[in-house]
Amino acid sequence: MAIFKSDILIIGTGLAGLATSLKLAPQRKVTLLAKESTVQTNTSWAQGGIAAVMAKSDSFESHIQDTLVAGAGLCNTAAVEDVVRQAPDRIQDLINWGAQLNREDLTREGGHSERRILHFEDHTGAHLQDALTKQVLNHTNIEIKENSFAIDLILNRQVDPRDTSAPKCIGVYVLNRESQEVDIYLANEIILATGGAGKVYRYTSNWSGATGDGVAMAYRAGARVSNLEFMQFHPTCLYHRESRNFLISEALRGEGGELIDGQGNAFMKKYHPLGSLAPRDIVARCIDAEMKKSGASSVFLDMTHLPKGFIESHFPAIHQKCMEFGIDMRLTPIPVVPAAHYLCGGVVTDLAGQTDIQHLWALGETACTGLHGANRLASNSLLECLAMAENCSQKILNSAVMQNKDYSPAEWIHPDQRDEDEMIVIHHMWDEIRTLMWNYVGIVRSNKRLHRAQHRLENVLQEVKDYYSNFRIHPDILELRNIALVASLTVECALQRKESRGIHYNLDYPFEQGLEENTVFLPPAKDTILIR
């Protein structure tokens, strides 16, 4: 078992991880862990862009207000103001790192009162991922370890039971996917930038590795999590038998795309005055209602009234992808359905990403600062990654460097038994959890559905623990372990919220309640560290 040491350990190579590493590297040695390859992240899949006040007609106050309205009363106003006011400076960071954002042709997305979305065609995330990855690869103070799956955090009290000081994170157990061995990474500061948890649901716009790893690891280590009931469902994911997770960007609706039913009737105006540009939670519920009312498998996004050249130049990647499936969006509407997209809750942190555990940070979609409240405003997510990277790096650089003890964590002890036949059961349980979450903890919920999910997940968690404890470590088992925990925590959060608000809609509590208890916190588990 190898032991690696660095000043800073960042788990995740999306925008939050890359940006933080570039800000820390001039003064610290940084190690970046990529679960698979460096570019396999949710950032790479982001299409629309980054929200920032750039136009003269726009204002910080307008962007702040749009964010607060979308968040349905649950936003942390201080977090909103901090992130929004940083936006122009963070855009300049991206430009300094080689990004080419269109600052003239700003687009508009749902919930925004102004055109303020900066973009690179219709694949902004992939462009940013590429630009920052090049910077990171050329930096002598940054080392990337690919195919490195973080398993669990290491705390001071695990290593030295006599240590009565406050809990501190000192490192991570990591599965080397190539050697299939578990290594130890020690660092002065550990940063979780592992992205979201869309793969907890059957239909999602997320990449295959978005299994809530950071949330699960932090919770097992004793950190609080919050607001996991607020999983945002993107209204428009391509509906095709050969494609389950290709996003149809909200920017299409921002440029005039109209949601229609199977008979060609536009339906959103009867639900909301903003029509197809209403906030995402509303649009997703309306599509869900239309599909249930008609029994249709999808609705459609109509772009056919726009000039063909405009579609080709503004949405080349989406147009090409649709053409691969025989859908010419210039001539025919695109079949779309909602899909799990963005986790508005996560590990409880301050604005710099500091968690309940000393020297453990969480950034981006892994964190819950209160920026998004009960529903994320479109294109605030990439901005949040950049703002938190700035806050976190400055707080770390302005603090005294922790002089770690010469910790010697125990080796990872795990059974060596392999049984390939049992992997079929693992995959079945994976599908069961995702289907259960889609059916019972989806766009529209009820107490009955939530309790059914809770009961089944209690059994699933025990079954997962049995497999995890009795078989040789495997990435599929690790991911199953994480999605099972995040699914269970999501149900617990949903049961505690006795109202409908933002993304969370419960048929038994159809109205918003007062905001006295506006945030659902789950305390850390009593048995937080599993015996290895």
C-alpha positions as CSV (number, residue, x, y, z in Angstrom):
1,M,0.0,0.0,0.0
2,A,1.5,3.3,-1.1
3,I,1.3,6.5,0.9
4,F,1.3,9.9,-0.8
5,K,1.7,13.3,0.9
6,S,0.9,16.8,-0.3
7,D,-0.1,20.2,1.0
8,I,-3.5,20.2,-0.6
9,L,-5.5,17.2,-1.8
10,I,-8.5,18.0,-4.1
11,I,-10.9,15.2,-4.9
12,G,-12.5,15.9,-8.2
13,T,-11.4,17.5,-11.5
14,G,-14.5,19.5,-12.5
15,L,-14.5,23.3,-12.6
16,A,-14.4,23.7,-8.8
17,G,-11.5,21.4,-8.4
18,L,-9.5,22.7,-11.3
19,A,-10.1,26.4,-10.4
20,T,-9.1,25.8,-6.7
21,S,-5.9,24.0,-7.7
22,L,-4.9,26.8,-10.0
23,K,-5.4,29.4,-7.3
24,L,-3.6,27.4,-4.6
25,A,-0.7,26.1,-6.7
26,P,1.5,29.2,-6.7
27,Q,2.0,28.7,-3.0
28,R,1.1,25.1,-2.2
29,K,1.8,21.6,-3.6
30,V,-1.5,20.3,-4.9
31,T,-2.6,16.8,-5.7
32,L,-5.8,16.3,-7.8
33,L,-7.6,13.0,-7.8
34,A,-9.7,12.1,-10.8
35,K,-12.2,9.3,-10.3
36,E,-11.6,8.2,-13.9
37,S,-10.0,10.5,-16.5
38,T,-9.5,14.2,-15.7
39,V,-12.1,15.3,-18.2
40,Q,-14.9,12.9,-17.1
41,T,-16.9,15.3,-14.9
42,N,-20.3,17.0,-14.8
43,T,-18.6,20.2,-15.9
44,S,-17.8,18.6,-19.2
45,W,-21.5,18.0,-19.7
46,A,-22.6,21.6,-18.9
47,Q,-24.1,23.2,-22.0
48,G,-25.7,26.5,-21.3
49,G,-23.1,28.8,-19.7
50,I,-22.3,31.0,-16.7
51,A,-24.6,33.7,-15.3
52,A,-22.9,37.0,-14.7
53,V,-23.9,40.7,-14.8
54,M,-22.1,42.0,-17.9
55,A,-24.7,44.1,-19.8
56,K,-25.2,47.8,-19.0
57,S,-28.9,47.2,-18.8
58,D,-28.3,44.5,-16.1
59,S,-27.5,44.9,-12.4
60,F,-26.3,42.9,-9.4
61,E,-29.5,43.6,-7.7
62,S,-31.5,42.1,-10.6
63,H,-29.4,38.9,-10.6
64,I,-29.6,38.6,-6.8
65,Q,-33.4,39.0,-6.9
66,D,-33.8,36.4,-9.7
67,T,-31.7,34.0,-7.6
68,L,-33.8,34.6,-4.5
69,V,-37.1,34.2,-6.4
70,A,-35.9,30.9,-8.0
71,G,-34.8,29.7,-4.5
72,A,-38.4,30.0,-3.2
73,G,-37.4,31.8,0.0
74,L,-34.7,29.4,1.2
75,C,-31.6,31.1,-0.2
76,N,-28.9,32.3,2.1
77,T,-28.9,36.0,1.1
78,A,-25.3,36.5,2.1
79,A,-24.2,33.6,-0.2
80,V,-26.3,34.9,-3.1
81,E,-24.8,38.4,-2.8
82,D,-21.2,37.1,-2.5
83,V,-21.4,34.9,-5.5
84,V,-23.3,37.3,-7.8
85,R,-21.0,40.2,-7.0
86,Q,-17.9,38.1,-7.7
87,A,-19.1,37.1,-11.1
88,P,-17.3,39.6,-13.4
89,D,-14.0,38.9,-11.6
90,R,-14.5,35.2,-11.9
91,I,-15.2,35.5,-15.6
92,Q,-11.9,37.4,-15.9
93,D,-10.2,34.4,-14.2
94,L,-11.5,32.1,-16.9
95,I,-10.3,34.4,-19.6
96,N,-6.9,34.6,-18.0
97,W,-6.8,30.8,-18.1
98,G,-7.5,30.7,-21.8
99,A,-11.3,30.4,-22.0
100,Q,-13.1,32.0,-24.9
101,L,-16.5,33.2,-23.7
102,N,-18.9,35.1,-25.8
103,R,-19.4,38.3,-23.8
104,E,-21.3,40.1,-26.5
105,D,-24.0,37.6,-27.5
106,L,-25.4,37.0,-24.0
107,T,-28.3,34.5,-23.8
108,R,-31.2,34.2,-21.4
109,E,-32.5,31.2,-19.5
110,G,-35.4,30.3,-17.3
111,G,-35.9,32.5,-14.3
112,H,-33.6,35.3,-15.5
113,S,-35.0,38.8,-16.1
114,E,-32.1,39.8,-18.3
115,R,-29.8,38.2,-20.9
116,R,-26.7,37.4,-18.8
117,I,-25.5,34.0,-19.7
118,L,-22.0,33.9,-21.1
119,H,-21.3,30.8,-23.2
120,F,-19.1,29.0,-25.7
121,E,-21.5,27.9,-28.4
122,D,-23.7,25.2,-26.7
123,H,-20.9,23.3,-24.9
124,T,-19.5,25.8,-22.5
125,G,-18.6,23.2,-19.8
126,A,-16.5,21.1,-22.2
127,H,-14.7,24.2,-23.3
128,L,-13.9,25.3,-19.8
129,Q,-12.9,21.8,-18.8
130,D,-10.4,21.7,-21.7
131,A,-9.0,25.2,-21.0
132,L,-8.4,24.7,-17.3
133,T,-7.1,21.2,-17.7
134,K,-4.4,22.5,-20.0
135,Q,-3.4,25.0,-17.4
136,V,-3.3,22.4,-14.7
137,L,-1.2,20.0,-16.7
138,N,1.4,22.7,-17.3
139,H,1.7,23.7,-13.7
140,T,4.7,22.3,-11.9
141,N,3.0,22.4,-8.5
142,I,0.0,20.4,-9.5
143,E,-0.1,16.6,-9.8
144,I,-3.0,14.7,-11.2
145,K,-3.8,11.1,-10.3
146,E,-6.3,9.6,-12.6
147,N,-8.4,6.4,-12.0
148,S,-8.2,7.2,-8.3
149,F,-11.6,6.5,-6.5
150,A,-11.7,8.1,-3.1
151,I,-13.3,5.6,-0.7
152,D,-13.4,7.2,2.8
153,L,-11.9,10.1,4.7
154,I,-9.3,9.5,7.4
155,L,-9.7,11.4,10.7
156,N,-7.2,12.1,13.4
157,R,-9.2,10.1,16.0
158,Q,-9.1,7.0,13.8
159,V,-5.3,7.0,13.7
160,D,-4.9,8.0,17.3
161,P,-7.8,7.1,19.7
162,R,-6.1,9.0,22.4
163,D,-6.4,12.3,20.4
164,T,-9.1,14.2,22.2
165,S,-8.8,17.3,20.0
166,A,-11.5,18.4,17.6
167,P,-12.1,16.1,14.6
168,K,-9.6,16.8,11.8
169,C,-9.5,15.3,8.4
170,I,-5.9,14.2,7.6
171,G,-6.3,12.1,4.5
172,V,-8.2,9.7,2.3
173,Y,-8.3,6.0,1.5
174,V,-8.2,5.8,-2.3
175,L,-8.8,2.8,-4.7
176,N,-6.2,2.8,-7.5
177,R,-8.5,1.4,-10.3
178,E,-5.5,0.2,-12.3
179,S,-3.7,-1.8,-9.6
180,Q,-6.9,-2.5,-7.7
181,E,-5.0,-1.7,-4.5
182,V,-6.0,0.8,-1.8
183,D,-3.6,3.7,-1.2
184,I,-3.4,6.4,1.4
185,Y,-3.3,10.1,0.6
186,L,-2.3,12.5,3.4
187,A,-2.6,16.3,3.2
188,N,-2.9,19.4,5.3
189,E,-6.2,20.3,3.6
190,I,-8.6,18.0,1.9
191,I,-11.1,19.5,-0.5
192,L,-14.2,17.6,-1.8
193,A,-15.1,18.7,-5.3
194,T,-16.8,15.5,-6.4
195,G,-19.9,17.0,-8.1
196,G,-23.4,15.9,-7.7
197,A,-25.6,12.8,-7.3
198,G,-27.8,12.5,-10.4
199,K,-27.0,8.8,-10.8
200,V,-29.1,8.2,-7.7
201,Y,-32.1,8.5,-10.1
202,R,-32.9,6.4,-13.1
203,Y,-33.0,9.3,-15.6
204,T,-30.4,11.9,-15.3
205,S,-28.4,14.4,-17.3
206,N,-25.3,13.7,-15.3
207,W,-22.2,11.7,-16.2
208,S,-21.9,8.1,-15.1
209,G,-19.7,8.9,-12.1
210,A,-22.0,11.4,-10.4
211,T,-22.9,9.1,-7.5
212,G,-22.8,11.5,-4.6
213,D,-19.3,10.3,-3.4
214,G,-18.4,13.5,-1.6
215,V,-21.7,13.8,0.3
216,A,-21.5,10.1,1.3
217,M,-17.9,10.3,2.5
218,A,-18.4,13.5,4.5
219,Y,-21.5,12.2,6.1
220,R,-19.8,8.9,7.1
221,A,-16.9,11.0,8.6
222,G,-19.3,13.0,10.8
223,A,-20.2,16.1,8.8
224,R,-23.7,17.4,8.5
225,V,-25.6,17.3,5.3
226,S,-28.6,19.5,4.4
227,N,-31.5,20.0,1.9
228,L,-30.9,16.8,-0.1
229,E,-34.6,16.7,-0.8
230,F,-33.9,19.5,-3.4
231,M,-32.8,17.5,-6.4
232,Q,-33.5,19.7,-9.4
233,F,-35.0,18.0,-12.4
234,H,-34.0,19.6,-15.6
235,P,-37.2,19.9,-17.7
236,T,-35.7,18.9,-21.0
237,C,-33.6,15.8,-21.5
238,L,-33.6,14.1,-24.9
239,Y,-36.1,11.2,-25.0
240,H,-34.8,8.4,-27.2
241,R,-34.4,4.7,-26.6
242,E,-30.7,5.0,-27.3
243,S,-30.1,8.1,-25.2
244,R,-30.9,8.4,-21.5
245,N,-28.9,11.4,-20.4
246,F,-28.3,13.9,-23.2
247,L,-29.4,17.3,-22.0
248,I,-31.3,19.7,-24.2
249,S,-30.0,23.0,-22.9
250,E,-32.3,25.6,-21.4
251,A,-30.6,28.1,-23.8
252,L,-32.9,26.7,-26.6
253,R,-35.9,28.0,-24.7
254,G,-34.1,31.2,-24.0
255,E,-33.8,31.7,-27.8
256,G,-37.5,31.1,-28.5
257,G,-37.9,27.3,-28.1
258,E,-41.5,26.4,-27.2
259,L,-42.7,23.4,-25.2
260,I,-45.6,21.6,-27.0
261,D,-47.7,18.5,-26.5
262,G,-48.1,15.7,-29.0
263,Q,-50.8,17.6,-30.9
264,G,-48.5,20.6,-31.4
265,N,-50.2,22.8,-28.7
266,A,-48.0,25.1,-26.6
267,F,-49.0,24.5,-22.9
268,M,-46.7,26.4,-20.6
269,K,-48.6,29.7,-20.6
270,K,-51.6,28.2,-18.9
271,Y,-49.3,27.3,-16.0
272,H,-47.0,30.3,-15.6
273,P,-46.8,33.8,-17.2
274,L,-43.2,33.2,-18.2
275,G,-44.3,30.2,-20.2
276,S,-41.5,28.0,-21.3
277,L,-39.0,30.3,-19.5
278,A,-40.5,29.7,-16.1
279,P,-38.1,28.4,-13.3
280,R,-37.0,24.9,-13.8
281,D,-39.0,23.3,-10.9
282,I,-42.3,24.7,-12.4
283,V,-41.5,23.7,-15.9
284,A,-40.5,20.1,-14.8
285,R,-43.8,19.7,-12.8
286,C,-45.8,21.0,-15.7
287,I,-44.3,18.6,-18.2
288,D,-44.8,15.8,-15.7
289,A,-48.5,16.8,-15.4
290,E,-49.0,17.0,-19.1
291,M,-47.4,13.5,-19.6
292,K,-49.6,12.0,-16.9
293,K,-52.7,13.7,-18.2
294,S,-52.2,12.5,-21.8
295,G,-50.3,9.2,-21.1
296,A,-47.6,10.3,-23.5
297,S,-44.0,9.2,-23.0
298,S,-42.7,12.7,-23.7
299,V,-43.5,16.3,-24.7
300,F,-41.7,18.2,-27.4
301,L,-39.4,21.2,-27.7
302,D,-40.2,23.1,-30.9
303,M,-37.4,25.1,-32.6
304,T,-38.7,24.8,-36.1
305,H,-40.0,28.4,-36.3
306,L,-36.4,29.7,-36.0
307,P,-34.0,30.2,-39.0
308,K,-32.1,27.0,-39.8
309,G,-28.8,28.9,-39.9
310,F,-29.4,30.3,-36.4
311,I,-30.0,26.8,-35.0
312,E,-26.9,25.5,-36.7
313,S,-24.6,28.3,-35.5
314,H,-25.9,28.7,-32.0
315,F,-26.5,25.0,-31.1
316,P,-24.0,23.0,-33.2
317,A,-23.4,20.2,-30.6
318,I,-27.1,19.7,-29.8
319,H,-28.0,19.8,-33.4
320,Q,-25.3,17.2,-34.3
321,K,-26.3,14.9,-31.4
322,C,-30.0,15.0,-32.4
323,M,-29.1,14.2,-36.0
324,E,-27.2,11.1,-34.8
325,F,-30.6,9.9,-33.5
326,G,-32.5,10.9,-36.7
327,I,-34.0,14.1,-35.2
328,D,-33.5,17.2,-37.3
329,M,-34.4,20.0,-34.9
330,R,-34.5,22.5,-37.7
331,L,-37.5,20.6,-39.1
332,T,-39.1,18.6,-36.3
333,P,-39.7,19.1,-32.6
334,I,-37.3,17.4,-30.2
335,P,-38.9,14.8,-27.8
336,V,-38.0,15.7,-24.2
337,V,-38.6,14.5,-20.7
338,P,-37.4,15.8,-17.2
339,A,-34.3,14.2,-15.7
340,A,-32.4,14.5,-12.4
341,H,-30.0,17.3,-13.0
342,Y,-28.6,19.2,-10.0
343,L,-28.4,18.7,-6.3
344,C,-29.2,22.0,-4.5
345,G,-28.3,20.5,-1.0
346,G,-25.1,18.8,0.1
347,V,-22.5,19.0,2.7
348,V,-23.1,21.9,5.1
349,T,-20.4,24.6,4.6
350,D,-19.7,28.3,5.0
351,L,-19.1,30.5,1.9
352,A,-15.5,29.2,1.7
353,G,-16.5,25.6,1.7
354,Q,-15.4,24.9,5.3
355,T,-17.3,21.9,6.7
356,D,-18.0,20.8,10.3
357,I,-14.7,18.9,10.3
358,Q,-11.4,20.8,10.5
359,H,-9.3,20.9,7.4
360,L,-12.1,19.4,5.3
361,W,-13.7,21.5,2.6
362,A,-16.5,20.9,0.1
363,L,-17.1,23.0,-3.0
364,G,-19.5,23.3,-5.9
365,E,-22.3,20.9,-6.2
366,T,-21.0,18.8,-3.2
367,A,-21.5,21.8,-0.9
368,C,-24.6,23.4,0.5
369,T,-24.0,27.1,1.2
370,G,-27.7,28.1,0.8
371,L,-26.9,29.8,-2.6
372,H,-29.6,27.8,-4.4
373,G,-32.2,27.5,-1.7
374,A,-35.1,25.3,-2.8
375,N,-34.3,25.6,-6.6
376,R,-31.2,26.6,-8.5
377,L,-31.4,29.5,-10.9
378,A,-30.1,28.4,-14.3
379,S,-26.4,28.8,-15.0
380,N,-25.5,29.8,-11.4
381,S,-23.8,26.4,-10.9
382,L,-20.5,27.0,-12.8
383,L,-20.4,30.5,-11.2
384,E,-20.7,28.9,-7.8
385,C,-17.7,26.7,-8.5
386,L,-15.6,29.7,-9.4
387,A,-16.7,31.8,-6.5
388,M,-16.2,29.0,-3.9
389,A,-12.8,28.3,-5.4
390,E,-11.8,31.9,-4.8
391,N,-13.2,32.0,-1.3
392,C,-11.7,28.6,-0.3
393,S,-8.2,29.3,-1.7
394,Q,-8.0,32.7,-0.1
395,K,-9.1,31.3,3.3
396,I,-6.5,28.5,3.1
397,L,-3.7,30.8,1.9
398,N,-4.5,33.4,4.7
399,S,-4.3,30.7,7.4
400,A,-1.3,29.3,9.0
401,V,-0.1,26.1,7.4
402,M,-1.1,23.1,9.6
403,Q,1.9,21.1,10.7
404,N,0.4,17.6,10.6
405,K,1.7,15.0,13.0
406,D,3.5,12.1,11.4
407,Y,0.3,10.1,11.1
408,S,0.5,6.4,10.1
409,P,-3.1,5.3,9.2
410,A,-3.8,1.6,9.3
411,E,-3.7,-0.3,6.1
412,W,-7.0,-0.9,4.4
413,I,-8.0,-4.4,5.4
414,H,-10.6,-5.9,3.2
415,P,-11.7,-9.4,2.1
416,D,-10.0,-10.8,-1.0
417,Q,-12.9,-12.9,-2.1
418,R,-14.1,-12.4,-5.7
419,D,-17.4,-13.7,-7.1
420,E,-18.2,-12.4,-10.6
421,D,-21.7,-13.9,-10.4
422,E,-22.4,-11.7,-7.4
423,M,-21.7,-8.6,-9.5
424,I,-25.1,-9.3,-11.2
425,V,-26.7,-8.8,-7.9
426,I,-24.8,-5.5,-7.4
427,H,-26.0,-4.2,-10.7
428,H,-29.6,-5.3,-9.9
429,M,-29.5,-3.4,-6.6
430,W,-28.1,-0.3,-8.4
431,D,-31.1,-0.4,-10.8
432,E,-33.5,-1.0,-8.0
433,I,-32.4,2.0,-6.1
434,R,-32.5,4.3,-9.1
435,T,-35.9,3.1,-10.2
436,L,-37.2,3.4,-6.6
437,M,-36.0,7.0,-6.3
438,W,-37.5,7.9,-9.7
439,N,-40.9,6.4,-8.9
440,Y,-41.2,7.4,-5.2
441,V,-38.9,10.4,-4.7
442,G,-39.2,12.1,-8.0
443,I,-40.8,15.3,-9.4
444,V,-44.1,14.7,-7.4
445,R,-44.0,13.0,-4.0
446,S,-46.3,11.9,-1.3
447,N,-45.9,10.6,2.3
448,K,-46.9,7.1,1.2
449,R,-44.3,7.0,-1.5
450,L,-41.6,8.4,0.7
451,H,-42.3,5.9,3.5
452,R,-42.2,3.0,0.9
453,A,-38.9,4.3,-0.3
454,Q,-37.6,4.6,3.3
455,H,-38.6,1.1,4.2
456,R,-37.0,-0.5,1.1
457,L,-33.8,1.5,1.5
458,E,-33.3,0.3,5.0
459,N,-33.1,-3.2,3.7
460,V,-31.0,-2.2,0.7
461,L,-28.5,-0.4,3.0
462,Q,-28.0,-3.6,5.0
463,E,-27.6,-5.7,1.9
464,V,-25.0,-3.2,0.5
465,K,-23.1,-3.3,3.8
466,D,-23.0,-7.1,3.6
467,Y,-21.6,-7.0,0.1
468,Y,-19.2,-4.2,0.9
469,S,-17.9,-6.1,4.0
470,N,-17.6,-9.6,2.4
471,F,-16.2,-9.1,-1.1
472,R,-13.0,-7.6,-2.6
473,I,-13.2,-3.9,-3.2
474,H,-14.7,-2.9,-6.6
475,P,-15.7,0.5,-8.0
476,D,-19.3,-0.8,-8.6
477,I,-19.7,-1.8,-5.0
478,L,-18.2,1.6,-3.8
479,E,-20.6,3.5,-6.1
480,L,-23.6,1.4,-5.0
481,R,-22.6,2.0,-1.3
482,N,-22.6,5.8,-2.0
483,I,-25.9,6.0,-4.0
484,A,-27.7,3.9,-1.4
485,L,-26.6,6.2,1.4
486,V,-27.4,9.4,-0.5
487,A,-30.8,8.0,-1.5
488,S,-31.6,7.2,2.1
489,L,-30.5,10.6,3.3
490,T,-32.6,12.2,0.5
491,V,-35.7,10.4,1.7
492,E,-35.0,11.4,5.3
493,C,-34.7,15.1,4.3
494,A,-37.9,14.8,2.2
495,L,-39.9,13.3,5.1
496,Q,-38.8,16.1,7.4
497,R,-40.0,18.9,5.1
498,K,-43.7,19.3,5.9
499,E,-44.5,21.5,2.9
500,S,-44.1,21.9,-0.8
501,R,-41.4,24.4,-1.8
502,G,-39.3,24.8,-4.9
503,I,-38.2,21.5,-6.3
504,H,-39.7,19.5,-3.5
505,Y,-43.4,18.9,-4.2
506,N,-45.4,16.7,-1.8
507,L,-49.1,16.0,-2.5
508,D,-49.8,15.7,1.2
509,Y,-48.4,19.2,1.9
510,P,-49.2,21.1,-1.3
511,F,-48.6,24.6,0.2
512,E,-45.5,26.5,1.4
513,Q,-45.3,26.9,5.2
514,G,-43.5,29.5,7.2
515,L,-39.8,29.9,7.1
516,E,-39.0,29.5,10.8
517,E,-37.5,26.1,10.1
518,N,-36.3,26.7,6.6
519,T,-33.4,24.3,6.3
520,V,-33.4,20.5,6.9
521,F,-30.2,19.4,8.6
522,L,-29.3,15.8,9.1
523,P,-26.9,15.3,12.0
524,P,-23.9,13.0,11.4
525,A,-24.6,9.3,11.7
526,K,-23.9,7.8,15.1
527,D,-21.7,5.0,13.6
528,T,-19.9,7.3,11.2
529,I,-16.8,5.2,10.5
530,L,-17.3,1.8,9.1
531,I,-14.9,-0.9,10.3
532,R,-12.6,-1.9,7.5
